[in-house]
Structures are given as C-alpha cells and as structure tokens.
Amino acid sequence: MKLSAKYNRVTLIASIIVFVFTGVIYYSVIHYILTDQLDRDLEIEEDEIVAYVQTNGKLPQAGSFKEQKVSYHLIDPERDFERRYFYNDYFNESAQKIEPGRSLISTVKVSGKLYSVTVTKSRVESEDLVRIIVLITLSVTILLLITLLLINRFILNNIWKPFYGILLQMKAFNLADKNDIRIESTKIDEFAELNTAVATMSLRVKQDYRELKSFTDNASHEMMTPLAVINSKLDTLIQTETFSDSQGELIEDIYVAVGKLSRLNQTLLMLAKIENNLIADQEMIPLDNLIRQKTRQFQELLQLHNINLRTDLAHKQINMNKHLADMLINNLLSNAIRHNYKDGQIFIQLNDSQLIVSNTSLDTALIADKVFERFYKNTASEGMGLGLAISNQICNLYHFKLNYAYQNSQHIFTVSFLEG
C-alpha cells in the first residue's frame, strides 16, 4: 500500500470517527437547548394561568390555540400529584393532524377545588430546526471530507513527486552506468536532504566500485602471470629430468592444484561480472538445440560411467548472453554427472516455462538454504562449490528462478523462466 493511500485511509477513518462523535454531541446539545426553550415557554403559560386564576377566581378557557393546547381535569385533593414535563403526541385542531408535542402538567386551586392543568406545545418547529441543522452539518461534513480527499490526492501527490523521482532513479541505479543520480528540485527540506544524501551515497558507492573493480582486475592479471610461469616451469622440469614414481606424483599434484587455482580465479571473476551486470550482448538462443549440443559434448563421459540420459525437449527460445547460457547448461549437466553413480540416470525436461534437470545420486539431500551459496559442496565432491552459485547468479541476472528439490533419491534442479 502506498503511503498516500495509507494516509488517506487513516485520515478518512479518523475524520469519520471524529465527525460522528462530535455530531452526536452537537445533536444532543441542540436538542437540549430547544427542549429547554420549550420548557420555558410552557412555564410562561403555566404562570399566566395561575395569574389569571388569582385575578379572576376561575380557570381560563381551555382549548387548542396555534401550536398549543390547554386542558383541565378535576382531581382528588388528597391524591399525590407530581409536576412534570413529558413528551407526547396530540391532535392539532388547526392543522387537523397528530403532531409531536412537549407537555407540562401541574395543579391549580380554584374555589377550593384542585385541578390538573396540562399545557402542550408543538415540537414540529423544533424538530424541523434540528433536522435542518443536522442536514447542514452533514452536508458540510461531506463537503469537508471530499475536499480533504481531493487535497490528499492532488496536492499531496504533487508534494511527494520529488520522492518518487529519486526512488525511480534509485531503482534504475547501476554501478556500471556513467550517469549519476540527478537531484530533484523541491522546496521540502526533508526531500531535499534525502536527495542530497542519495546523490552523495551513489557517488561514494561508484567510487568504491571503481576501486574494487580495478583491484579485482589487477589481482586477476597478477595471479595469471605466476600461474603461467609455474605451468611453464613444470613443463620444462618434466622434459629435462627423469623422476621417480613419488616425484611424478608430487608434480602431478602440483599440476592439479595449479589448474584448480586457475579455474577458481576465472570462476570468481565471472561471478563478479555477473553480479555487477557487466555482461551484455544478448540474443535469442534456441535452448533445446543448446542442450542437445551439450549432451553430445558429454557423451563420452556419460558412456564412461554408463549413465542413462533421457531428454524431453520442447522448442524454447530465451533472450540472454550465449556464453552465460552455455555456462548455465554446462554447470547443471556436469553437476548431474559428477554427483551420479555408475549405471545411474539423468533426465532433462524442457518446456515453455521450465527446464528440469534431475539425476540419481548416492548423496543425501543438500541443504536447500545453502545449496546455491559459494563453496558449499558435499565433503566427497572434488569440485570447487561454485558451479551452482554461478548458475543461480545467471538466473537472477535474467529474472529466472532456480530451485532445488530432493525426491525419490534424486536431486532435481528447476529453472523457471519468469521472464520480464
């Protein structure tokens, strides 16, 4: 959820709660004021009746008047009687309909007799006034909410535009790109500070990257020279001397170690190039043809271990660097052969969405969380533990997904082509 949407939702909910709460209080206060006004009017009518009785010694005329009704009833003097206000409905003779009213009932003595006096006033005008006030308040509230939403939608989006601009540049940031992050123009202090911090960070990161790249290139070049010298001296040594069996084994071990060191150097350099996206030259590659080509190259090795290779290849083209595609298939296939056993099986399946390479093995299941980490390998393996790490980096570079599973004593590697 975007920050603006989250802010709008919280603001809207908070505003509705506040408006409902204040609306209830507002309605209650208005209702109380109008009721109090009606009660005062009823008291005035009561005082006028008492004053009339004291002056004339009789009750004034009962009946319905405009928005008002007065009635008298003879009651027992010994009866307890409470003066009180209450709501009721009464028949308005002038309007010829039943209306809501507010009544006051009290007592008055006339010529030694006790009468109950009921004065009723219409609440129609009060209710209409409350209704009008509620409608006006509701309209103002709705208008205020709409205005608030429009302000959040247009003004806040415009305010946040520099933030999204710098965010877009950060997403597109590439260490190998020569273009620096552009500082967005803004009057907001926090965004200006963010822009400056991001621009400074990008320059520092690029500088560190250039220094690291230079160091890596120099280290690789310097390592290749002594390795080449060692190989050359070993060749010369073999040609000029006669060695015993033990000396020959020592020299063979040196050859193996030097070759392993050379491959390790090249592999680490390739990993660095893949991670930093320094390999371009993409093209459409028929993956099924590439797999057939690689299986032919490994045919002698498969026959040596009597491994049965089965394939189910549909036509599939992928857009990637040809060298990396070759390396991906080579690593997966060589890994399936290296960790297999005599008379074992390998099955390669290719469809439009997946490439699946499964192989039998005496090895137990690998740790799924570590299988693609550098230098992770089985203790019995003679490899360097970098083949699967490189394969995973290649898949990440092209937005593929490489997964590992272990089922029915088989190691299964699946490449899902989540292109785009």
Secondary structure, 3 states (H helix, E strand, C coil): CCHHHHHHHHHHHHHHHHHHHHHHHHHHHHHHHHHHHHHHHHHHHHHHHHHHHHHHCCCCCCEEECCEEEEEEECCCCCCCCCEEEEEEEEECCCCEEEEEEEEEEEEEECCEEEEEEEEEECHHHHHHHHHHHHHHHHHHHHHHHHHHHHHHHHHHHHCHHHHHHHHHHHCCCCCCCCCCCCCCCCCHHHHHHHHHHHHHHHHHHHHHHHHHHHHHHHHHHHHHHHHHHHHHHHHHHHHCCCCHHHHHHHHHHHHHHHHHHHHHHHHHHHHHHHCCCCCCEEEEEHHHHHHHHHHHCHHHHHHCCCEEEEEECCCEEEEEHHHHHHHHHHHHHHHHHCCCCCCEEEEEECCCEEEEEEECCCCCCCCCCCCCCCCCCCCCCCCCCHHHHHHHHHHHCCCEEEEEEECCEEEEEEECCCC
